[in-house]
Amino acid sequence: MTKLREDLRNIAIIAHVDHGKTTLVDQLLKQAGTFRSNEQVEERAMDNNDIERERGITILAKNTGIIYGDTRINILDTPGHADFGGEVERILKMVDGVLLVVDAYEGCMPQTRFVLKKALEQGVTPIVVVNKVDKDSARPEEVVDEVLDLLIELGADEEQLDFPVVYASGVNGTASLDPDPSKQEENMKCLYEKIIEHIPAPADTRDEALQFQVALLDYNDFLGRIGIGRVFRGTISVGQSVSLAKLDGSVKNFRVTKIFGFFGLKREEIQEAHSGDLIAVSGMEEINVGETVCPQGQLEALPPMRIDEPTLQMTFLVNNSPFAGREGKWVTSRKIEERLMAQLQTDVSLRVEPTDSPDAWTVSGRGELHLSILVENMRREGFELQVSKPKVIIRMIDGVKCEPVERVQIDVPEDSLGSIIESLNDRKGEMLDMINDGSGQIRLIFLVPARGLIGYTTEFMSLTKGFGIINHTFDCYKPAVSGRVGGRRNGALVSMETGKATTYGMMQIEDRGVLFLEPGVEIYEGMVVGQNNRDADITVNITKMKAKTNVRSANKDQTNVIKAPKILTLEEALEFLAEDEYLEVTPESIRLRKQILNKNEREKAAKKTRSAD
């Protein structure tokens, strides 16, 4: 009979975005006594990246460990967004069970389905945590039924269908086994106990030959590349000489220089680790995700892990606008290339390929969010660059051109239903389901080509007057749909002059469309300053000054009021981009511009393109 490590449990927390995974982990850490009584701990302590904290999403998987009684519980907090689904899949290989966190009001959402499907494929044991039961609109028992229906639909086995349910409020740090919110216990003791009782303990095979597989990568300037993974068999020690079974079949020998265990929010150096432990190992410069560390002379590689392929790509370029070099610290092609290569050290779903130009690179990722977060991180680090409109990656499958298709779940008020269905039909969407529960909100399930969703969020919000909720996740590759799918229908307002935007100049053209900047902002010829009401681009002069005469007093203009401009976020600007435009990104500014700045040259190029077609 296999000996088990009863003192250890490995679990991952999976959920849809914003269902409360990270807040729940906070409470598990606090209530297990992980922090000193006088230690200052921020909310959502596991989200330690600035962008994660601002947006309230988990981007990078995090490891932590707590001690409850005599048992060590290793917890992995996973990203909920589909763009980071590759990490979820690899994390599930490292654990024996999952806490599936579901919002007590929203119930099962697209990413709930996505992460649960991945968990069932790995055969891990689920515990369902119905979170936010303290909400007035909570419907915990119906949500449990939804989870059961989803498990049956996804083909769960008998054991997985017999899941325990814990009802919790992550914010209040309470939990109970009873769906009645008034019966919440003042701690999460019942959740700890369910984890120990229900999640299988890992096998204790410390006396056998070592097998350690890397699931995640980290990078440190002092230690180089760090492999994070699980010891599936045997023991690994500092100073041990081991072999690395590479994915390409080659073998590299190296010496383990450091091993780290996870406790609370810290990594602690340890001397050795045994089967079942989740650890980080340094000393292997060329290690990659899915590779196996074995004793020298005893190679026995584990099956490689599947890494989700990129579905979207865009071109990153050196900034060559008239304002290049004004605001950024790092502006040269060498620095940008170094930064992109550094990103490849830890982000296995990213691809960076050179182009014909030494100042441009094709960067491929899992989706708009994946790539926009890279751009946002770079601008915060002081980089200045330009990016092109995102494009989907077309693949040849059995000789057929195929494109990525997304599964879209939408909740909209009844009065917006017709316009939403029409807009998704225009984008070649296929409706799978419509659910009306009588609450006034209708849920729609669609399959839509990924290129049809680029730039759709802004249109969706205006069609639903801000009351709609849209979620989408990659579903599959399907034969490419011919013809235009979505895309921007409105033209741009393009500046014909270089100078400062004036209130007078902006008032002259504000009835032509929506402006993207405020008076006093510096602009250049060819810069996109707004969206036209019609479908063609027009050049405008918003630097125009009002002629002053001795009849009109100079301060009379101060009473003029212009409409509030729409200041675009980075995501909105990426959505707005057309084929012939770039987005200029600096630490201080986001500017949309035409690739060809001069109006006459743009028109000549457009004529050439039309005649070539």
N, C-alpha and C positions, 0 to 999 in steps of 0.2 A: 504494500500500500504506500502511495506517495506521501512523504512527510510534508506538512504544510507550515508556512510561517504565520502562525496565528497572531503574532504581534504586529502584523502589517496588512494594510489595505490600500489598494491603488484605485482611485476613482477620478473620473472627469466630470465636469459640470457642463452640460450642453443645453442650449435654449435658443429661441428666436431673439433677435436684437431687442434689448430694453425689457426683457421679462424678469430681470433682477438677479442674474447669475453672480455678478461681481459683488453686489451688495450682500448677497447670501454668504459668499466666501468671507467677506469682512466679519460677519457675525460668527461664523464657525471659528475663525482665527481668534477673535476677541474672547468668545466664551470658553475656548479651550485653554485660556491663560497664556496664549502665545506672546502677548505684549506685556511689558512691565506695567504696573498700575499707574506709574507716572509718565508713561510713554505717550507722546503725541502722535496719533495715527489719523491720517486724513480719511474722509469717506472714500469708498471705492479704492482702497489702498492698493489693490492689485493693478489698477490702471495707472501705471506710473509714467506714461508718455503724455506730454502736454496735449496732443491732439486727442488722445483717448479721453482725457479728463474733460476737455472742452465739449466734445461731441457726445460723451456718454456712451461710447462703444468700446469694445475690446478689439484691438487690432492684432496684437501678438499674444500667443498662448503663454500663460504664466504657470510656473510650478510653485507649490508651497507644501509645507508639511506641518501637521499638528500632532500633538500627543493627547490622546483621550484615554484616561485610565492607563492600562498597560499596552495600549495599541497605538502604533504610529499610523496616521492616515495621510497618505500623499494625495494632494488635490491638484488637478490641472484645470485652470479656468480657460475655456476655449473661446475663440471668436464666434459670434453668432451670425456674422454677415457672410453671405455666400461667396464673396470675393476672396475670403480667407478660408474657404472650405477645405483646401488641401491640408491645412494645418490640423483641422478637426479630424480628418481621416487618419493622419499619422499618429495623433495623440491617442486615438482609440486603440491603436495597436499596443500602447504602453500600459493600458489599464485593464482591470478585470470587471469593472462595473461603471455605470454612469448615473448621475443625478440628472433627470430630465426636468428642468424647471419650466413650468407653464404658467402664464398669467391667468389669475382666477377670473378675469373678465374677458380678455381677448381670446383665450383658448389656443387651439392649434393654429399656427400661422405657417407661411411657406418655409421659413428656416427651421421651424419645429420639425416639419416633415423631412427636410433636407438632412438635419443632424441626426434625427432618429433613424432614418434609412441607413446612414453611414454606421450608426451604432449596431443596428441589427445585422448588417453585413459582417461586422467583426465578431458577432456572437456574444457581446458583453451583456451583463445582467443589469436591467434598469430598475431604478427607484424613482417614482414620480413625485415631484415636489410641486404642489399647487401653491404658487406664491401670490402675495398681495391679497390674501383673503380678508384683510381689514378694509378693503375698498367697499364703498356703498353698493357699487354695481357688480360685486363679485357673484359668480355663479359656480362655486367649486364642484358641485356634484355633476353638473352638465359637462364641465370641462374634463372630468375624469372619464365620462362616457365618450367624449370626443377623442381622448388619448387612446382608449380601448379600440374604438373604431379604426383609428389611424394605424395602430399596431396590427390589427387584423388585415387591413388593406395592404400593409407593407410585408405581410407574410411572416409575422412573428411566430415562434414555436410556443408550445404549451407552457413551458417554463417561463418564457419572457412575458407571456400574457398574465401570469400569476404575479403581478408586480405589487409591492406595497406602496401605499400612498401616504405622504405626510403633507399636512396643510400648514402653511407657514406665512409669516410676514417678515421678510428680510429686513425691512426698515426698522421694525420694532424689536427684532431679535426674538420672536416668539414662534412656537410650533406646537402642533398637536396631531393626534391621529383622528380627530373628530372634525368634520367639515364646518361645524357651527363656530363662527368667529368668537363667540363669547366664551368658548371653552379653550381658547389658546393658553398654553402654559407659558410661564414667564421666561422660558429658556428654550434651547434647541436640543435638549437631552434626548428626546425621542428620535430626532434625526440621526444623531451620533449612533444611537443604539441600533437603528435600522441598518445603518451602513455596516456596522460590525457583524450584525446577525445575518444580513442578506447578501452582502458582496463577498464573493469567494476569496479566500486567502491565497496568495501565490504559493506555488510549490517551492519547497526548500531543497534545492539541488546544488548547494554550495560546494559539495565535494566532487562534482563532475567538471568536465572541461568547459572553459569560459565561452559564453556567447553574449556579447553586448551589442545591441543594435541602435544606431543613431536615428532619432525621429525629428529632431529640431537642431538648428544651428545657432550659435551665438558667436560674437566676435569681440575681442578685447585687444587693445593696442599692445598690452604687455604679454598676454598669453597666446595671441593669435586666434586661430579658429578653435571654437569649443563645441564638442559634440554632446548633445543632451539626449539621453535615451534610457533604456531599461536593461538591466542585467537579467537576461532570460534564463541563464544557467551559469553555475560556477561562481568564482570569486575574482574580483579585479583589485589590484593593489598598486599603490604609488611605487614607482621604480621598476615595475614589472615590464619585461620585454614581450611585446605581443605583435601579432600580424593583423593587418587590416585587409579584409577581402573586398576589393573594389568592385563597383558595378560593372566595369568593363572586363572583369575576369582577372585583372592583374592583382598582385599582392604587394603590400608595402609593410616593412617592419619598422616599429618605432618603440619608444619607451614612454610609459605613462608618467607625465611630470606632475600632474595635480588631479585630484578627484574632489568634487564638491557635492555635498548633499544639500537638500533644501529644507529650511526650517523657518517658518514664518515668512517674512519678506526678504530674508537674507539667504545667501549661499554660504555654507560653512565648509571649510576644508576638512576632509576626512582621509584616513589612511587606506581604508579598503571598503568595498561594498560587496554584497552577496546577492544571490538570485532573488528577483522581485524588487530590488531597490531601483529607484529613479535617481539618476545622477548626471552630473556634467563632467566631462573628461577633457583635459587639454594635453597637448604634446603631439597632436596629429595635424599638421598643417593642411594636408590635402583631403581631409575626411569630408564625406558628403552624406546626405540623408539616405537612409536605407542600407548603408554599408555595415558589415559585421566585423567586430573585433573578436579574435580568437587567440588561443595560445600559439606560439610559434611552433610550426610543424604539425599542428592539429587543426587545419582549416576545415570549418563546417559552417558555411554561410547560411543565414536565414533567408527566406524568400524576400526579394526586394520590395520596398514600399512603392505604391503607385503615387506619382506626383501629378496633381491636376495640371493639364496643359493650359497655356494662356489662350484667351478667346478674343482679346482686344489689343490693338497696337496703336502707337502714335510715334511721331518723330520728335525727338528732342534736338534742339539746335542751339548753337551759340547765338546770343542776342546780337543782332546787327541793326537794331532800330536807331533812329537819330539820337535817342536818349541812352544808348548803350553805355555801360560803365559808370553811370552817374550814381547809382544807388547800391550796387552789389559789391561784395568783397571778392567773390570768386567769379570771374567772367570768362576765363580762357577755356579753349577746348580741352586742354590737358587736365585742368582741374575738374571740369564736368565729367570727363571720361573716368578719372580716378574715383569720383564719387559714385558713379553708376557701377563701376566694378566692385567698389566696397559694398554696395547694396547686394550684389550677387553673392557675397560671402554668407549672408544670412537668409536671403529671400529666395527660396528654391523655385517659386512659381514665376519668377521674373526671368525674361530673356533680354539680352542687350546685344544687338548686332550692328556692325559698322555699315555705313552706306558709301556711295561713290564719293561723297564729300567728307573731308577730314573734320568738318565742323557739325556733323549731324549723325545721329544714331537712331536706329529703330528699336523702340522699347516695347516689349509685349508683356501684358499682365492678365490677371484674372477678371478685370472689369474696370469700370470708370472709377470706383472708389479706391481700388488697389493702386491705380496709376496716379490719381489725384492726391492721395496721401503721400506718395513719393515726391511729387512736385511741391507739395506744401512743406514737407520736411526740408527739402533742398532750399526753398526760399527762406525758411527760418534760420538755416545755417549760413545764410549770406550769399547764396548763389543767385546769379542772374542768368536766365535762359529763355528760350522760346519753345513752344510746343505746338504741334499741328492738331487738327481735328482727329478724335479717336476713330479708328476703323475696326470692323470685326475681321477676324482671321478666317479666311475661307480654306477649307481642307478638301482634299480629294479622297473620297472613300469609295472603294470599288469602282474607280473611274468616274464617279459622279461628284460634281461640285457641291459641297455641303457647307452650311453656315450654322453658327450656334443659335439655339432657340431657348428662350427663357420661359419658365412657368411663372405667370403673373397672378397674384391674388389682390383683389381690389375690394375695399369696403366703401360704398358711396351712398349718399342720401338718394331717395327714390327720384327726386326731381332732376338729378344729374345723370340718371341711368342712360337715357337715350343718347346724349352727347358723348358719353364715355364709350358706349358700344360702337357708335359711329366712328369715333377717333381711332379705336383699336382695329376696327375693320379696315380703315384707311392704311393702317400699318401692317396689314396682312395677318392680323391676329385671328386665332381660331378659338371660339368659346367652348370650354369643356363643361362648365357648370354655372348655374345661377341659384343662389340660396336666399330665400326671403323668409326671415324668422318672425316677421310682423313687427319688428322694432323700429321700422322706418329706414334702417340701413340695409342695403342689399349687397351680398358678397358675390363677386364674379371671379371665375377662374378661367384664365386664357393661356394659350401657348402663342408667343409672339416672337418673331425673329429678333435677335439681340440688336441688330442695327436699327430696327424700328423703335427701340426704347432709348436710343441715344438722343438726349434732349427732350424726352417726353415729360419728365417730371414737372417742368415749368408749365407746359400746356395743361397737364392733368390738374395742377393746383388751381389754375384759372377756371377750368371747366367745372370744378367742384366747389369753387369759391373758398378753397382752403379747408373744406370739411372732409375731403376724401383721404383714404389711407391706401398707399400702394406699396407692395412688397414683391420683389421678384428674385428668382434664383435660377441658375443654369440648369437646364433640363437635359438637352441632348443636341446632337448635330442632325440636321435634316437637309434634304436637297434644297439648294438655294432657290429662293423665290425670285422670279425675274421682275425687272422694272424697279421703279422708285419705291422705297419703303421708308415712310416717315421723313425725317429731316426737317430743316428749318424752312418755313414757307415765306417768311417775311424777309425783305431785303434789309440792308444796313444803311445807316446815315454815316457817310464817310467825310472826314474833314478835308477841305481843299487847301487849308492854310496851316502854317506853324505859328504858334503864339499861345496866348492865354484865353480860355473860354470866358466870354463876357455875358452878363445878364441880358444885355440888349440883343446880342447875337443869338442867344439861346431862345429868347422870346420870339424871334423872327421865325424860328423853325419848329417850335414845340408842338404845333398842330400837325406836323408831318409824321410824328411818331413818339417814341419813348426815349428820353435821353439817359445816358449812363454815367454822367459826371456832373459835378457842381461848378458854379462860376468860380473863376480863379485858377482852375486846374490847367497845367501846361499840356498842350497837345501838339501833334505834328501832322504834316500832310500824310494822308493815307491811313490815319488812325480811325478806328470805328468808334463813333461817339454816341451812337444810339441805334434803335431799331425802327425801320421804316414801317408805316402802316400798310404799305403795299409790298408786292413781291419782288420789286427791283431795287438795286442799290442806287442811292443818289448822293452826289457830293454836296456838302453844305459848308457854309462859313459861319462858325459860331465864335470867331474871334473879332467880329465886326464891332466897331465902337460907334456910339451915337455922336453925330457931328454936333459940337457945341457952338451956339451963336450967342450974340449979345442980347437976344430976345429971351432965350430960355435959360433959366438959372441952372447951375451945374449940379445942385443937390436935389433937383426935382425927381431925378431917376430913382432916388432911394425908396420911393413909394411903390416902384414896380415889383410885382411878385411873380415868380415863375412856378410851374408845377414842380413838385418834389421829384428829383430824378430817381431812377432805379439803380442803385449801386450793386453791381453783380458780385457774388461770392466766386471763389475759384471754380467750384462745381458748375455754377450757373454759366460762367464764362466759357467753360469747356463745352457745355451743352449748346451754347449759342453759336459756336464756331462753324463756319462754312468751309468748303473745300479749299477756297482761295485765301484763307485767313490764317494768321498765327495768333497765339496768345503769348504776349510778352509778360514774363513773371519775374519780379524783383522782390527784394525783402520789403520794399515799401509800397509797391504798386502792382496792379494787374491791369494790363492794357490790351485791348483787342486791336488788331491792325490787319490791313490787307498785305498779302505777301508781296505784291508789287505796289509801292507807295504812290507813284505818280499816276494821275488819272489817265493821261494819254497813252502811257505804256500799258496800263491795265486794259484799256479798250483794244489796243493792237493785239495783245496776247489773247483776249477773248475772241476776236475775229479769227485769229489763226486756229484756235481750238475748234470753233464752229466749222471752219472750212475743212479741217482735218476729219471732223465727224462726217 
